Amino acid sequence: MKLQWIILLLIHINSAYQEFSNSGKLTDQENEHRLNTCGIDGLPQPSHDSVGSDVPYLSNTWLCWGQNNISDESISTAFLISPRHLITSSELVLTREMHWRANGRNFDFQEDCRTESTHLELPEDHLTGLKFTMHRCYDPKDAKCQGNVFLAKKAYILDICLESGYIQDHFQETFSPMIVEIDFNYNGSTPCLADNHLEIYNGSEADSYGLGRL
């Protein structure tokens, strides 16, 4: 049984991933490789106290940082879910008050959500500044980190165009998950995506992973 599951997006990740298949879709062979290798590379066991378990610097994992040069305060953990797709938070492009970081404009359902989809493809001008850093390489000037900073090619904010529901009612706490295609092809194992058959009950145990910037 593979233990490295990302369950945060259990409700809608699979349908959304299929919907975005016209952009950067994995080939059948690539997807088969993803399914056969997902969950193999693990991380240190989560700590049983407040200290936590550290991921060694430059370690080869599916964890990475997301940053937005336009707003130095917008930093978020990201998780690779395929060789060139990752999941992160829309806080990289939207503030808690739902203002676009790129231009300060309020998010507007009429202006921004013009398609029937509940998911929003990020406009190209909002991709400027988005970058993702692998292997805990915080300093791109570090010689050991050269080639570990990748730019966003496309991004999709999930369910942001639902005018009602949990995400909208609690946006300041939860934001919306965001799928990003990056200019990279990861060769390692990524976490397995939970499907609709995985049942999660109240009180179920789950491991939480993140990166501490020291």
Salt bridges, closest charged atoms under 4 A:
GLU19 OE1 - HIS119 NE2 3.81
GLU30 OE1 - ARG84 NH2 3.17
ASP54 OD1 - ARG136 NH1 2.65
GLU111 OE2 - ARG114 NH2 2.87
ASP112 OD1 - ARG105 NH2 2.74
GLU121 OE2 - LYS154 NZ 3.36
ASP159 OD2 - HIS12 ND1 2.56
ASP159 OD1 - HIS119 ND1 3.52
GLU173 OE1 - HIS170 ND1 3.98
GLU181 OE2 - LYS153 NZ 3.62
